[in-house]
Amino acid sequence: MRHYYSVLDDKRISRHIKPVNMSFFKTPFVRMLPAQVLDVHATADAEFTDWLPLSTSQPLLSDPMKRIIELYNTQARFKQVYLVNRELSRQELYWIPSVPSVDGISEQTEFYAHDQTLKHLVLDSQKVKEHHFFRLSGVREPYFIVSLEAAESLLRRSLSGFQLQKLEIL
């Protein structure tokens, strides 16, 4: 049986990067331009990590991370985003991903009754067996899931900005 992990923001990193305009993240992927510029405020010690969660629902991926994700999910689509910090004359290339959603929730998954957020996630092995990197559909929160193979590939390259949490699977 394949193992899966949830990709979580690494809270130990203080990135100190803030987008100037948050409306950028409200634009649907299909309406975004192929390449865009996003102005950011960043301190001199800001960490431009490989997994960059500038928005709670939409992380940005570094070029090395994007290349790995492309190998594991050929259906994923990406658009370029140049993060520009004018104060420090710094520019970094990132990618905004559009990753297919998979309804991989098993009947054993528990939700909180008051707001229907996840209480305990259990994946259905039959629903996710062919997938290596995907968004979890059918939940209110944004969940990005990777297979063990994809997770190992990300970790071998010492990519930063995320942590992996092993998920239960039936």
C-alpha positions in Angstrom: 0.0 0.0 0.0 1.3 3.5 -0.9 1.8 6.1 1.8 0.6 9.7 1.5 1.6 12.9 3.2 -0.1 16.3 3.7 2.2 19.2 2.6 2.0 21.8 5.4 3.6 25.2 5.7 6.7 25.2 7.8 5.8 27.5 10.7 9.4 27.5 12.0 10.5 29.7 9.1 9.9 33.4 9.5 9.7 34.5 5.9 8.9 38.2 6.3 7.5 38.4 2.8 4.1 40.1 2.3 2.3 40.6 -1.1 1.4 44.2 -1.8 -1.8 43.2 -3.5 -3.7 40.2 -2.1 -6.4 40.4 -4.9 -3.9 38.6 -7.1 -4.7 35.3 -5.2 -8.5 35.8 -5.8 -8.2 35.6 -9.6 -9.1 32.1 -10.9 -6.2 30.3 -12.4 -7.8 30.2 -15.9 -8.0 34.0 -16.0 -4.5 34.6 -14.9 -1.9 35.7 -17.4 0.8 33.2 -18.3 3.4 35.4 -16.6 2.8 38.0 -14.0 4.6 40.3 -11.6 3.7 40.4 -7.9 5.1 43.2 -5.8 6.1 42.1 -2.3 7.5 43.7 0.8 10.4 41.7 2.2 13.1 42.3 4.8 16.7 41.8 3.9 16.7 38.5 5.8 13.5 37.2 4.1 13.6 33.5 3.2 12.3 32.8 -0.3 11.6 29.2 0.3 10.6 26.5 -2.3 7.1 26.2 -0.9 6.0 29.8 -0.3 2.5 30.2 1.3 1.8 33.9 0.7 -1.9 33.0 0.6 -3.7 30.5 2.9 -5.2 28.6 -0.1 -2.6 29.0 -2.8 1.1 28.4 -2.2 3.8 29.4 -4.7 6.4 27.0 -5.8 10.1 27.6 -6.6 11.4 26.5 -10.0 13.1 23.4 -8.6 10.0 22.3 -6.8 7.8 22.9 -9.8 10.0 20.7 -12.0 9.6 17.8 -9.5 5.9 18.2 -9.2 5.6 18.2 -13.0 7.2 14.7 -13.1 4.7 13.3 -10.6 1.5 15.0 -12.0 1.4 15.6 -15.7 -2.0 17.2 -15.4 -0.8 20.0 -13.2 -0.6 23.4 -14.9 1.6 26.3 -13.8 1.9 30.0 -14.5 4.9 32.2 -13.8 4.9 34.7 -11.0 7.8 37.0 -10.6 8.1 38.2 -7.0 9.6 41.7 -7.0 10.9 43.5 -4.0 11.6 47.0 -5.3 13.2 48.3 -2.0 15.9 45.6 -2.1 16.1 45.3 -5.9 15.3 41.6 -5.7 13.4 39.4 -8.1 12.5 35.7 -7.7 10.8 33.4 -10.1 7.9 31.3 -8.7 5.1 29.3 -10.1 1.4 29.3 -9.2 0.1 25.7 -9.6 -3.2 24.4 -10.7 -3.3 20.9 -9.4 -6.2 18.5 -10.1 -8.5 17.8 -7.2 -9.1 14.2 -6.1 -12.0 13.1 -3.9 -9.9 10.8 -1.8 -11.7 10.9 1.4 -12.8 7.6 3.0 -15.9 7.0 5.0 -13.8 6.9 8.1 -13.0 10.7 7.8 -14.5 12.8 10.6 -15.7 16.4 10.4 -16.5 18.9 13.0 -20.3 19.3 13.1 -20.3 23.1 13.7 -18.4 24.1 10.5 -17.7 20.9 8.6 -13.9 21.3 8.8 -11.8 18.2 9.0 -11.4 16.6 12.4 -9.6 13.4 11.3 -8.6 12.7 7.7 -8.5 9.2 6.4 -7.7 8.6 2.7 -9.4 5.9 0.6 -6.6 3.9 -1.0 -8.7 3.0 -4.0 -9.5 6.6 -4.8 -6.0 8.0 -4.6 -3.9 5.0 -5.8 -2.8 6.5 -9.1 -2.1 10.0 -7.8 1.2 11.4 -6.6 0.5 15.1 -6.0 -3.0 16.5 -5.8 -5.4 18.8 -3.9 -8.0 17.1 -1.8 -11.6 17.9 -2.8 -14.6 17.7 -0.7 -13.1 19.6 2.2 -13.2 23.3 3.2 -9.5 23.7 3.9 -6.8 23.5 1.2 -5.0 20.2 1.4 -2.1 19.3 -0.8 -1.3 15.6 -0.8 1.9 13.9 -2.0 2.7 10.2 -2.3 5.7 8.7 -0.6 7.6 8.6 -4.0 7.0 12.3 -4.6 7.8 13.2 -1.0 11.1 11.4 -1.1 12.0 13.2 -4.3 11.3 16.6 -2.7 13.2 15.7 0.4 16.3 14.4 -1.5 16.7 17.8 -3.1 16.6 19.6 0.3 13.7 21.8 -0.7 12.4 24.2 2.0 9.3 25.9 3.4 7.2 22.8 4.0 6.7 19.9 6.4 5.2 16.6 5.6 2.6 14.9 7.9 1.8 11.3 7.3 -1.8 10.5 6.6 -3.9 7.5 7.5 -5.1 5.4 4.6 -7.5 2.6 4.3 
